[in-house]
Structure formats: structure tokens, C-alpha cells
Amino acid sequence: MITILAGTNRPNSRARRIAKYYRNLLTELGAESQILDLAELPADFIATALYANAGTHPEFNRLAAMLDDSAKVVIIVPEYNASFPGVLKAFIDGLTYPSGLQGKKAVLVGLSSGGQGGLLAMTHLTDVLMYLGTTVLPQRVRLPFINQDLNAEHGLNHDLSRQLLREQAVALLAS
């Protein structure tokens, strides 16, 4: 099982749309996958599921358990203010320590409305993941100008974007 994590809690996010695209890609390649959408996090999870409340919130625990079922993770990382979304960091911080991500293999897909394609966000997240014992594969895909690339049918307009995601998925399956 591969978990595709849509790394923002924004409803109907572009990250969620790319997660659906990636899931279809993995299905084409014969891999089983599931989407973990941070939009499903309880609105008050920082106060009710972290620190002294760790392990007590059933909805947070349900999402965290999705990672437990996976040896591999695809993280769709939108760029927020030159880094990754705070909700993604808070979710990671709420996982069991050393981490629900320790020993897993991960690939990152960065999104941005600008030309960087989430490069800074992926760099910051890579540091966090490596600290937690996650193997981050080198095939990081940047999707710049995502508003122009992502179309209404949840597909990508640019051949290069589709090619890079396919190559990344194949590398993840081979790892």
C-alpha cells in the first residue's frame, strides 16, 4: 500500500487534485494506494490530538493509521510562504515519536503558483523527514505555475509534468 498525502487542509485544494491524479497513475502501474487528505483533519486537532492528548483523538488517529499501513509515501507539498504548510508540520508532529514516518520511503511533489514549483517547500520538508528517519528518494518533482498546468478534468496540461510524475512513480515502485 502506498499512501498519497495531500499536504494541506485547504478544502478542494490543488494538492488533493494532484493526489487523485497520482493515485490514477499508480493504479495504471498496478500499485495499490490510498489518499490521506489533511482537509479531513479535525479543525481543533492541535488542541485535541497533540501533546498531552496524543493518541486520544479518533479522527486524527484514523488518518495517522493510514501511514502505518504504508511502507511508501507520496507527499504532495504545496508551497506556502516559501515553505510547506504549517498544518503538515503539525500533523507530522502529532504522529507517534520517533515517527509514523520512520523507515518509510517517500517521494515529494512540489506545487506552486509561481516558477519555483515548491522547491523551498520540498527542501524544508526533506530536512524534517530525514531527521525522522524517512528515506526521501531523489526524484523530487516540481510543478511550477500549477494554475496553468492543472486542468478542470484533474489532469495536467504539460507533457513534461506527466512524464516526470510517471518516472517518479516508477522509481518509487522499484525502491
Backbone as CSV, one residue per row, in Angstrom:
resi,resn,N_x,N_y,N_z,CA_x,CA_y,CA_z,C_x,C_y,C_z
1,MET,0.838,-1.186,0.000,0.000,0.000,0.000,0.878,1.243,0.000
2,ILE,0.548,2.188,-0.840,1.220,3.480,-0.890,0.215,4.536,-0.451
3,THR,0.622,5.389,0.476,-0.233,6.490,0.899,0.199,7.759,0.182
4,ILE,-0.771,8.427,-0.397,-0.541,9.719,-1.045,-1.103,10.772,-0.108
5,LEU,-0.236,11.606,0.410,-0.622,12.594,1.407,-0.786,13.953,0.729
6,ALA,-2.004,14.479,0.720,-2.272,15.830,0.221,-1.944,16.786,1.355
7,GLY,-0.842,17.522,1.239,-0.222,18.229,2.343,-0.781,19.576,2.737
8,THR,-2.072,19.783,2.604,-2.716,20.991,3.085,-4.122,20.651,3.553
9,ASN,-4.654,21.477,4.427,-6.033,21.270,4.868,-7.007,22.193,4.129
10,ARG,-6.551,22.841,3.102,-7.426,23.701,2.306,-8.450,22.831,1.577
11,PRO,-9.729,23.121,1.730,-10.756,22.322,1.041,-10.587,22.384,-0.481
12,ASN,-10.803,21.259,-1.143,-10.720,21.170,-2.608,-9.412,21.742,-3.159
13,SER,-8.328,21.435,-2.495,-7.024,22.004,-2.854,-6.474,21.417,-4.148
14,ARG,-5.532,22.134,-4.721,-4.806,21.613,-5.884,-3.983,20.393,-5.467
15,ALA,-3.511,20.377,-4.226,-2.769,19.204,-3.730,-3.659,17.969,-3.771
16,ARG,-4.918,18.119,-3.378,-5.858,16.988,-3.430,-6.065,16.548,-4.886
17,ARG,-6.172,17.492,-5.790,-6.371,17.154,-7.197,-5.155,16.430,-7.771
18,ILE,-3.955,16.854,-7.383,-2.741,16.153,-7.828,-2.675,14.779,-7.169
19,ALA,-3.112,14.656,-5.923,-3.139,13.349,-5.253,-4.032,12.381,-6.028
20,LYS,-5.179,12.844,-6.484,-6.069,11.988,-7.287,-5.397,11.591,-8.600
21,TYR,-4.730,12.544,-9.227,-4.005,12.241,-10.463,-2.946,11.167,-10.189
22,TYR,-2.201,11.334,-9.104,-1.136,10.386,-8.764,-1.716,9.013,-8.449
23,ARG,-2.843,8.992,-7.785,-3.474,7.702,-7.474,-3.850,6.975,-8.759
24,ASN,-4.397,7.692,-9.720,-4.719,7.081,-11.016,-3.463,6.554,-11.697
25,LEU,-2.382,7.309,-11.596,-1.110,6.893,-12.179,-0.619,5.600,-11.530
26,LEU,-0.680,5.527,-10.204,-0.249,4.309,-9.513,-1.148,3.125,-9.868
27,THR,-2.435,3.372,-10.028,-3.353,2.302,-10.439,-2.965,1.778,-11.813
28,GLU,-2.652,2.680,-12.739,-2.197,2.266,-14.080,-0.945,1.403,-14.001
29,LEU,-0.094,1.689,-13.015,1.156,0.948,-12.850,0.971,-0.307,-11.995
30,GLY,-0.269,-0.591,-11.589,-0.574,-1.816,-10.858,-0.332,-1.748,-9.360
31,ALA,-0.248,-0.542,-8.800,0.028,-0.401,-7.373,-1.235,0.016,-6.618
32,GLU,-1.378,-0.517,-5.421,-2.495,-0.146,-4.552,-2.121,1.115,-3.778
33,SER,-3.065,2.047,-3.696,-2.778,3.296,-2.993,-4.032,3.834,-2.323
34,GLN,-3.803,4.792,-1.434,-4.885,5.485,-0.743,-4.483,6.947,-0.594
35,ILE,-5.471,7.821,-0.467,-5.207,9.245,-0.288,-5.491,9.642,1.155
36,LEU,-4.509,10.262,1.764,-4.648,10.859,3.087,-4.724,12.367,2.865
37,ASP,-5.899,12.929,3.043,-6.126,14.351,2.770,-6.187,15.098,4.098
38,LEU,-5.263,16.017,4.302,-5.241,16.771,5.551,-6.465,17.661,5.715
39,ALA,-7.258,17.830,4.671,-8.527,18.552,4.809,-9.491,17.784,5.716
40,GLU,-9.227,16.503,5.946,-10.066,15.688,6.823,-9.660,15.782,8.297
41,LEU,-8.591,16.510,8.579,-8.185,16.686,9.978,-9.264,17.442,10.747
42,PRO,-9.477,17.088,12.000,-10.399,17.870,12.821,-9.873,19.304,12.944
43,ALA,-10.750,20.274,12.883,-10.338,21.679,12.925,-9.566,22.013,14.195
44,ASP,-9.863,21.329,15.269,-9.211,21.626,16.546,-8.111,20.625,16.907
45,PHE,-7.553,19.931,15.933,-6.638,18.827,16.247,-5.395,19.272,17.010
46,ILE,-4.964,20.508,16.827,-3.768,20.964,17.546,-4.021,20.956,19.055
47,ALA,-5.247,21.290,19.448,-5.584,21.314,20.876,-6.080,19.967,21.383
48,THR,-6.585,19.111,20.485,-7.242,17.884,20.958,-6.519,16.586,20.617
49,ALA,-5.454,16.654,19.798,-4.805,15.409,19.375,-3.292,15.409,19.573
50,LEU,-2.713,16.504,20.021,-1.268,16.580,20.189,-0.893,16.675,21.664
51,TYR,0.391,16.462,21.923,0.982,16.629,23.247,0.286,15.744,24.287
52,ALA,-0.286,16.314,25.305,-0.912,15.509,26.359,-2.091,14.697,25.836
53,ASN,-2.650,15.110,24.702,-3.797,14.407,24.113,-3.392,13.413,23.021
54,ALA,-2.105,13.192,22.841,-1.635,12.286,21.780,-2.280,10.909,21.936
55,GLY,-2.774,10.407,20.816,-3.361,9.074,20.792,-4.800,8.998,21.236
56,THR,-5.405,10.129,21.607,-6.763,10.095,22.151,-7.841,10.542,21.167
57,HIS,-7.458,11.115,20.034,-8.453,11.662,19.109,-8.705,10.662,17.978
58,PRO,-9.907,10.071,17.909,-10.157,9.013,16.931,-9.983,9.449,15.472
59,GLU,-10.378,10.664,15.127,-10.240,11.097,13.728,-8.780,11.328,13.359
60,PHE,-8.014,11.944,14.239,-6.587,12.104,13.990,-5.933,10.733,13.897
61,ASN,-6.272,9.847,14.826,-5.680,8.506,14.841,-5.996,7.737,13.565
62,ARG,-7.205,7.923,13.028,-7.579,7.247,11.775,-6.652,7.692,10.638
63,LEU,-6.391,8.989,10.542,-5.508,9.490,9.488,-4.070,9.038,9.713
64,ALA,-3.609,9.102,10.951,-2.245,8.668,11.256,-2.065,7.179,10.945
65,ALA,-3.096,6.383,11.198,-3.023,4.938,10.941,-2.853,4.635,9.459
66,MET,-3.307,5.533,8.601,-3.130,5.313,7.166,-1.645,5.236,6.824
67,LEU,-0.828,5.989,7.521,0.620,5.920,7.292,1.192,4.610,7.804
68,ASP,0.652,4.107,8.905,1.136,2.848,9.473,0.974,1.697,8.485
69,ASP,-0.052,1.774,7.646,-0.338,0.710,6.684,0.527,0.784,5.432
70,SER,1.402,1.769,5.354,2.169,2.009,4.131,3.665,1.986,4.386
71,ALA,4.377,1.349,3.482,5.836,1.388,3.523,6.363,2.551,2.689
72,LYS,5.500,3.078,1.816,5.898,4.154,0.915,4.859,5.266,0.945
73,VAL,5.370,6.500,0.798,4.509,7.671,0.885,4.847,8.635,-0.245
74,VAL,3.810,9.167,-0.872,3.939,10.264,-1.832,3.381,11.481,-1.118
75,ILE,4.186,12.523,-0.988,3.703,13.724,-0.303,3.577,14.846,-1.329
76,ILE,2.356,15.324,-1.492,2.083,16.456,-2.378,2.234,17.700,-1.510
77,VAL,3.220,18.538,-1.859,3.650,19.625,-0.994,3.393,20.980,-1.663
78,PRO,2.292,21.634,-1.324,2.115,22.995,-1.831,3.055,23.951,-1.105
79,GLU,3.489,24.965,-1.813,4.369,25.953,-1.198,3.527,27.063,-0.580
80,TYR,3.727,27.254,0.718,3.055,28.329,1.466,4.158,29.208,2.054
81,ASN,4.242,30.438,1.625,5.206,31.394,2.183,6.631,30.841,2.220
82,ALA,7.067,30.287,1.099,8.430,29.787,0.907,8.751,28.549,1.746
83,SER,7.730,27.818,2.191,7.939,26.577,2.911,6.716,25.686,2.698
84,PHE,6.625,24.626,3.487,5.463,23.747,3.387,4.410,24.186,4.403
85,PRO,3.157,23.803,4.210,2.083,24.263,5.093,2.292,23.862,6.554
86,GLY,1.964,24.782,7.447,2.077,24.528,8.876,1.229,23.353,9.327
87,VAL,0.090,23.148,8.683,-0.769,22.027,9.070,-0.065,20.693,8.811
88,LEU,0.764,20.635,7.781,1.527,19.415,7.512,2.548,19.186,8.619
89,LYS,3.218,20.241,9.054,4.180,20.115,10.160,3.464,19.695,11.437
90,ALA,2.316,20.311,11.709,1.567,19.952,12.920,1.105,18.502,12.864
91,PHE,0.684,18.033,11.681,0.283,16.633,11.538,1.470,15.715,11.813
92,ILE,2.613,16.025,11.221,3.816,15.218,11.442,4.183,15.220,12.929
93,ASP,4.099,16.383,13.569,4.425,16.478,14.991,3.475,15.654,15.851
94,GLY,2.261,15.441,15.378,1.288,14.656,16.133,1.438,13.156,15.979
95,LEU,2.266,12.711,15.025,2.489,11.275,14.842,3.309,10.737,16.006
96,THR,3.211,9.436,16.241,3.988,8.843,17.316,5.473,9.089,17.086
97,TYR,6.213,9.310,18.164,7.646,9.545,18.056,8.378,8.234,18.271
98,PRO,9.396,7.883,17.521,10.126,8.826,16.700,9.351,9.280,15.471
99,SER,8.500,8.455,14.925,7.620,8.975,13.887,6.876,7.857,13.210
100,GLY,5.669,8.161,12.816,4.915,7.273,11.953,5.509,7.256,10.552
101,LEU,6.565,8.026,10.345,7.240,8.066,9.043,8.609,7.390,9.063
102,GLN,9.063,6.959,10.214,10.392,6.345,10.319,10.443,5.053,9.520
103,GLY,11.520,4.893,8.742,11.733,3.675,7.972,10.949,3.611,6.669
104,LYS,10.168,4.619,6.382,9.382,4.624,5.135,10.184,5.284,4.028
105,LYS,9.800,4.976,2.805,10.377,5.641,1.633,9.362,6.667,1.151
106,ALA,9.866,7.844,0.780,8.976,8.920,0.373,9.479,9.589,-0.898
107,VAL,8.526,10.049,-1.695,8.811,10.947,-2.806,7.977,12.202,-2.592
108,LEU,8.492,13.311,-3.105,7.839,14.597,-2.911,7.463,15.203,-4.257
109,VAL,6.284,15.819,-4.281,5.811,16.564,-5.444,5.504,17.970,-4.956
110,GLY,6.252,18.954,-5.446,6.052,20.334,-5.028,5.151,21.080,-5.984
111,LEU,4.272,21.905,-5.421,3.351,22.715,-6.217,3.536,24.170,-5.851
112,SER,3.449,25.028,-6.865,3.391,26.454,-6.572,2.738,27.178,-7.734
113,SER,2.156,28.321,-7.421,1.579,29.133,-8.489,2.666,29.918,-9.200
114,GLY,3.832,30.012,-8.591,4.975,30.686,-9.204,5.927,29.705,-9.869
115,GLY,7.085,30.207,-10.242,8.037,29.442,-11.032,8.921,28.480,-10.273
116,GLN,8.908,28.509,-8.930,9.791,27.622,-8.164,9.268,26.196,-8.050
117,GLY,7.987,26.005,-8.223,7.432,24.650,-8.165,7.550,23.991,-6.807
118,GLY,7.551,24.790,-5.760,7.617,24.214,-4.420,9.002,23.766,-4.003
119,LEU,10.031,24.245,-4.664,11.397,23.802,-4.357,11.773,24.060,-2.902
120,LEU,11.513,25.257,-2.400,11.851,25.556,-0.998,11.030,24.698,-0.046
121,ALA,9.762,24.513,-0.352,8.905,23.682,0.497,9.440,22.256,0.568
122,MET,9.819,21.702,-0.572,10.345,20.329,-0.581,11.674,20.236,0.159
123,THR,12.510,21.272,0.044,13.795,21.269,0.745,13.586,21.275,2.253
124,HIS,12.695,22.133,2.729,12.425,22.180,4.170,11.829,20.863,4.656
125,LEU,10.882,20.325,3.901,10.250,19.074,4.306,11.241,17.910,4.271
126,THR,12.133,17.903,3.300,13.146,16.851,3.234,13.983,16.825,4.511
127,ASP,14.372,17.999,5.009,15.139,18.065,6.251,14.371,17.430,7.415
128,VAL,13.097,17.748,7.527,12.266,17.199,8.608,12.152,15.684,8.461
129,LEU,11.852,15.228,7.247,11.664,13.791,7.025,12.937,12.997,7.292
130,MET,14.065,13.525,6.847,15.321,12.814,7.074,15.643,12.753,8.566
131,TYR,15.351,13.808,9.304,15.546,13.800,10.743,14.727,12.684,11.393
132,LEU,13.537,12.444,10.857,12.636,11.432,11.413,12.930,10.023,10.910
133,GLY,13.945,9.855,10.073,14.320,8.529,9.610,13.593,8.066,8.364
134,THR,13.058,8.992,7.609,12.401,8.664,6.350,13.432,8.733,5.229
135,THR,13.410,7.768,4.329,14.271,7.815,3.157,13.552,8.605,2.078
136,VAL,14.085,9.757,1.735,13.499,10.596,0.691,14.240,10.302,-0.602
137,LEU,13.518,9.768,-1.575,14.135,9.441,-2.859,14.484,10.725,-3.609
138,PRO,15.514,10.679,-4.428,15.980,11.911,-5.088,15.061,12.434,-6.199
139,GLN,14.106,11.652,-6.626,13.226,12.071,-7.716,12.129,13.009,-7.197
140,ARG,12.509,14.247,-6.894,11.532,15.238,-6.453,10.998,15.955,-7.689
141,VAL,9.691,16.036,-7.801,9.067,16.665,-8.967,8.539,18.036,-8.562
142,ARG,8.903,19.033,-9.350,8.407,20.393,-9.156,7.339,20.676,-10.207
143,LEU,6.208,21.177,-9.759,5.134,21.565,-10.669,4.898,23.070,-10.529
144,PRO,5.689,23.873,-11.268,5.518,25.325,-11.192,4.283,25.766,-11.985
145,PHE,3.832,26.970,-11.702,2.679,27.550,-12.404,1.519,26.548,-12.457
146,ILE,1.241,25.952,-11.301,0.259,24.869,-11.237,-1.114,25.310,-11.721
147,ASN,-1.443,26.574,-11.566,-2.749,27.055,-12.038,-2.895,26.919,-13.551
148,GLN,-1.789,26.973,-14.267,-1.819,26.821,-15.714,-1.712,25.353,-16.139
149,ASP,-1.069,24.549,-15.313,-0.819,23.154,-15.679,-2.003,22.248,-15.334
150,LEU,-2.630,22.453,-14.205,-3.726,21.608,-13.740,-5.013,22.030,-14.441
151,ASN,-5.689,21.055,-15.047,-6.910,21.407,-15.774,-8.157,20.948,-15.023
152,ALA,-9.301,21.336,-15.534,-10.585,21.087,-14.861,-10.902,19.596,-14.726
153,GLU,-10.304,18.770,-15.559,-10.554,17.323,-15.512,-9.583,16.607,-14.568
154,HIS,-8.899,17.360,-13.723,-7.916,16.816,-12.774,-6.723,16.192,-13.487
155,GLY,-6.452,16.665,-14.686,-5.278,16.215,-15.418,-4.271,17.345,-15.520
156,LEU,-3.155,17.038,-16.124,-2.094,18.025,-16.305,-1.962,18.355,-17.784
157,ASN,-1.784,19.614,-18.072,-1.703,20.081,-19.451,-0.336,19.849,-20.085
158,HIS,0.708,19.812,-19.281,2.063,19.756,-19.823,2.599,18.323,-19.856
159,ASP,3.077,17.931,-21.022,3.656,16.592,-21.186,4.788,16.349,-20.195
160,LEU,5.627,17.369,-19.962,6.762,17.194,-19.066,6.301,16.872,-17.644
161,SER,5.260,17.530,-17.178,4.733,17.243,-15.834,4.280,15.796,-15.737
162,ARG,3.534,15.351,-16.724,3.045,13.961,-16.721,4.214,12.977,-16.772
163,GLN,5.209,13.276,-17.587,6.369,12.397,-17.717,7.148,12.315,-16.399
164,LEU,7.387,13.452,-15.767,8.161,13.462,-14.522,7.444,12.711,-13.406
165,LEU,6.140,12.874,-13.313,5.384,12.145,-12.287,5.407,10.646,-12.544
166,ARG,5.288,10.237,-13.806,5.350,8.812,-14.140,6.725,8.250,-13.789
167,GLU,7.775,8.957,-14.152,9.138,8.491,-13.847,9.340,8.379,-12.335
168,GLN,8.806,9.353,-11.601,8.921,9.311,-10.143,8.175,8.113,-9.574
169,ALA,6.964,7.863,-10.055,6.153,6.732,-9.569,6.856,5.406,-9.862
170,VAL,7.423,5.277,-11.035,8.146,4.054,-11.388,9.342,3.865,-10.450
171,ALA,10.063,4.946,-10.167,11.208,4.850,-9.244,10.763,4.465,-7.842
172,LEU,9.632,5.010,-7.391,9.116,4.666,-6.067,8.747,3.190,-6.012
173,LEU,8.094,2.697,-7.047,7.705,1.280,-7.056,8.917,0.366,-7.105
174,ALA,9.980,0.810,-7.748,11.196,-0.012,-7.856,12.044,0.023,-6.583
175,SER,11.762,0.970,-5.704,12.618,1.116,-4.491,12.239,0.118,-3.405
